[in-house]
Amino acid sequence: MHYIKPRLSEKAFALSQAHNTYVLDVPGGLNKHEIADAVEKQFEVKVIRVRTINRKGKAKRVLNLTGKRSTNRLGSQSDLHKAYVTLAKDSHLPFFEAEEAEIAKADEESKKSAAKKTDKKTDKKTDKKTDKKTDAKAVKEDKKAEKKPAKAKKESK
């Protein structure tokens, strides 16, 4: 069995959410078929497609300090073999479960807060409407009250 390690980065998380594609670090000697078989056996999922990338290690400068002498020599990072594994729609790998749980929790909280805001807005609107209606009724009643005494004075003359 080959050692397959997930790559946990923001880009890998975005790919897993959008396209159900996971990024894995794999040994350099494996081909696409061997990678697909290893992922299916290790995680018990159905693999649709595998894309591979061989990245050459970067050249780095290494200082060697011993006593009075210091020398520069060339070093390099190790080569990297990555695989982008696309899974079937019903398959899922558990690498980003914590992040997915946080996103789900944040979505629920935002929905609750949005519902509370809309409730407050509708309450304020209904309060304003009832205030306007009662104000309009009070104005009409005041006008009627002003007209009645004037009519009563005319009738008495």
C-alpha positions in Angstrom: 0.0 0.0 0.0 1.2 3.5 -0.9 1.3 6.4 1.5 -1.1 9.1 0.2 -1.3 12.4 2.1 -3.9 15.1 1.6 -2.9 18.7 0.8 -4.8 20.9 3.2 -4.8 24.4 1.7 -7.4 27.1 0.8 -7.2 26.2 -2.9 -7.6 22.5 -2.2 -10.6 23.3 0.1 -12.2 25.4 -2.7 -11.7 22.6 -5.2 -13.3 20.1 -2.9 -16.3 22.3 -2.4 -16.8 23.4 -6.0 -15.9 20.3 -8.0 -15.5 17.4 -5.5 -11.8 17.3 -6.5 -9.2 16.6 -3.8 -5.5 17.4 -3.9 -3.2 14.6 -2.7 0.6 14.3 -2.3 1.6 10.9 -3.7 4.9 9.0 -4.2 6.7 9.9 -7.4 6.7 6.4 -8.9 2.9 6.0 -9.1 0.9 6.5 -12.3 -2.7 7.6 -12.6 -4.2 4.1 -12.4 -2.2 3.1 -9.3 -3.2 6.4 -7.6 -6.9 5.8 -8.4 -6.7 2.2 -7.0 -4.9 3.4 -3.9 -7.4 6.1 -3.2 -10.3 3.7 -3.7 -8.8 1.1 -1.4 -7.7 3.5 1.3 -10.8 5.7 1.5 -13.5 3.4 0.0 -14.7 6.0 -2.6 -15.3 5.9 -6.3 -12.7 7.8 -8.3 -13.8 9.4 -11.7 -10.6 11.1 -12.8 -7.0 11.6 -11.8 -4.7 14.4 -12.9 -1.0 14.4 -11.9 1.6 17.0 -11.6 5.4 16.5 -11.2 6.9 19.6 -9.6 10.7 19.9 -9.6 12.2 21.0 -6.3 13.5 24.6 -6.1 17.2 25.2 -6.0 18.3 26.8 -2.7 21.5 28.3 -1.4 23.0 26.5 1.6 25.7 28.2 3.8 28.2 25.9 5.4 29.8 27.7 8.4 32.7 25.9 10.0 35.3 27.9 11.9 36.9 30.6 9.8 35.6 29.2 6.5 32.2 29.7 5.1 31.2 28.1 1.8 28.2 28.3 -0.4 26.9 25.2 -2.0 23.7 24.5 -3.9 20.9 22.6 -2.3 17.5 21.8 -3.4 14.0 21.1 -2.1 12.7 17.7 -2.8 10.6 17.0 -5.9 6.8 16.9 -5.4 4.3 14.6 -7.1 0.7 15.9 -6.7 -2.6 14.2 -7.8 -5.9 16.0 -8.3 -8.5 13.2 -7.7 -12.1 13.9 -8.8 -14.7 11.7 -7.0 -18.2 10.6 -7.9 -21.0 12.9 -6.7 -22.0 10.6 -3.8 -18.4 10.1 -2.7 -16.7 12.3 -0.1 -13.3 12.4 1.7 -13.3 13.5 5.4 -10.3 15.9 5.1 -12.2 19.2 5.5 -15.0 18.2 7.9 -14.1 20.7 10.6 -14.2 23.6 8.1 -17.5 22.3 6.6 -19.0 22.2 10.0 -17.9 25.8 10.7 -19.4 27.0 7.4 -22.7 25.2 8.1 -22.9 26.8 11.6 -22.1 30.2 10.2 -24.8 29.8 7.6 -27.4 28.8 10.2 -26.5 31.8 12.4 -26.7 34.2 9.5 -30.1 32.9 8.5 -31.3 33.3 12.1 -30.0 36.9 12.3 -31.6 37.7 9.0 -34.9 36.3 10.1 -34.7 38.4 13.3 -33.9 41.5 11.3 -36.9 41.0 9.0 -39.1 40.4 12.0 -38.0 43.7 13.5 -38.5 45.5 10.3 -42.0 44.2 9.8 -42.8 45.1 13.4 -41.6 48.6 12.9 -43.5 49.0 9.6 -46.7 47.8 11.1 -46.2 50.1 14.1 -45.6 53.0 11.8 -48.7 52.1 9.7 -50.9 51.9 12.8 -49.5 55.1 14.1 -50.2 56.8 10.8 -53.8 55.4 10.7 -54.5 56.5 14.3 -53.0 59.9 13.6 -55.1 60.3 10.5 -58.2 59.3 12.4 -57.4 61.7 15.2 -57.0 64.6 12.7 -60.3 63.7 11.0 -62.1 63.6 14.4 -60.6 67.0 15.3 -61.8 68.5 12.1 -65.3 67.1 12.6 -65.3 68.5 16.2 -64.3 71.9 14.9 -67.0 71.9 12.3 -69.8 70.9 14.7 -69.5 73.9 17.0 -69.5 76.3 14.0 -72.7 74.7 12.8 -74.3 75.0 16.2 -73.5 78.7 16.3 -75.0 79.3 12.9 -78.2 77.5 13.9 -78.6 79.6 17.1 -78.4 82.9 15.2 
